Amino acid sequence: MSNNEIEIGDTSVEPSHYNDFEDKISELSQDIPYEDFFQGYLLTNRPCKINKFVTEFWECRTNWLTGSKPNLFYFREYCGDAEVPVADCREREYNSQKKKMYTLHKYLDYLEEYISESHPSTKPNLYLKDWHLTRDFPNLAVYRVPKYFASDWLNEYFTSRSDLNDDYRFVYIGPKGSWTPLHADVFTSYSWSVNVVGRKRWLLFPPGEEMHLRDRFGNLAYDATAEDIFDKTNYPSCDRPGKCYDVIQEAGEAIFVPSGWHHQVWNLEDTISVNHNWVNGCNIMQIWQALSSSLLAVQKEVSDCTDMDDWHSHCQLMLRATHGLSYEEFYDLLQCIAQPRIMYIKGDCPVKMYGNWILGHNHAVWDLKQISKTLKHFLVDKNLTYLPWVGTKNPFGLLENIDNLLKTTGVLPGP
């Protein structure tokens, strides 16, 4: 095995649910083999904090710092005219923070003044969020995705589609006191986050704990630390303290947030971080379950319009708008991930992952096994009957091709 290969030994392993809540979040203080992380954290949906070794050779850990402070001049020089999304942490809009688009120059003007005035409470606390820096400036030397997070179907799909110009790789820049309200990540995906500069505080809630943080109407609390969640008339199920990790993340460290773990995050210092949302074979079934549940919610919302023409297609458009994916896009993702792995197992070149990691043969077989399992659930969904793209794209044929190939590897029994 080469140093750039991510590989597993046992293709029979299956994802499971992490049920043993420990007193303290697991921490990796030294490098471990990819397969150990795969078995201990990805398959079990278990969070962890990873020591600074994981970012030791990142270019941005030099370029983005002046001493221990953010090097704002670097961003002005290379990206100053970029349009960036900025949230006002002191202005709530529904259950998130109000956002506007700024030029990076304008945001950095604000940030320099805000820091120089010692972060005054009388001024807006503005947080640059979800900036697609690596998409918009692909030639900048920034970072290499750690091997633990290299099996990333979501960004493999989006970066392979020249017609989409989208991804789930972000940079965040925020002053001391900026924060992100309680939430779970898009599609119930995994996320990983690295502080390049500064420190963060995280609250991490295991799946199911968020039910204690919903009000009597089912709405999730905006701030898990607010006093009003102790009001039993509004939050009848709140019983604090519940299961929760309270974690301090230092510069250079990574946090792995598993699927469905709600979290809330504060910047304790002026901070720059790199964040990815991602999906792979370990959580693809959770992604599918969240997608199908979201469609049911959409259909319930517009159930009084079922007699309209092409109602099912309209529901898919609403699903795309509210959830971020439609059924067709979910299938396109599975097909995009499956095809290079099929070709590799048939004898074609290995699959190169984002960050120049190479997918091992067993890993490719295991990925196809998880795609097959997911497709079998996907294809019995009655809603597919009403979607015209199914006949054209033939997902049943893809499943047959995968299963026939898996039979030759011995993963599935032969005829």
Buried (B, 14 or more C-beta within 10 A) or exposed (E): EEEBBBBBEEBEBEBEEBEEEEEEBBEBEEBBBBBEBBBBBBBBBBBBBBBBBBBEEBEBBEBBBEEEBBBBEBBBEBBBEBEBBBBBBBEEEEEEBBBEEBBBBBBBBBBBEBBEEEBEEEEBBBBBBBBBBBBEEEEBEBBBBBBBBBBBBBBBBBBEEEEEEEBBBBBBBBBBBBBBBBBBBBBBBBBBBBBBBBBBBBBBBBBEBBEBBBBEEEEBBBBBEEEEBEEEEBBEEBEEEBEBBEBEBBBBBBBBBBBBBBBBBBBBBBBBBBBBBBBBBBBBBBBBBBBBEBBEEBBEEEEEEEEEEEBBBBBBEBBBEEBBBBBBBBBBBBBBBBBBBBBBBEEEEBBEBBBEBBBBBBBBBBBBBBBBBBBEEBBEBEBBEEBEBBEEBEBEEBBEBBBEBBEEBEBBEEE
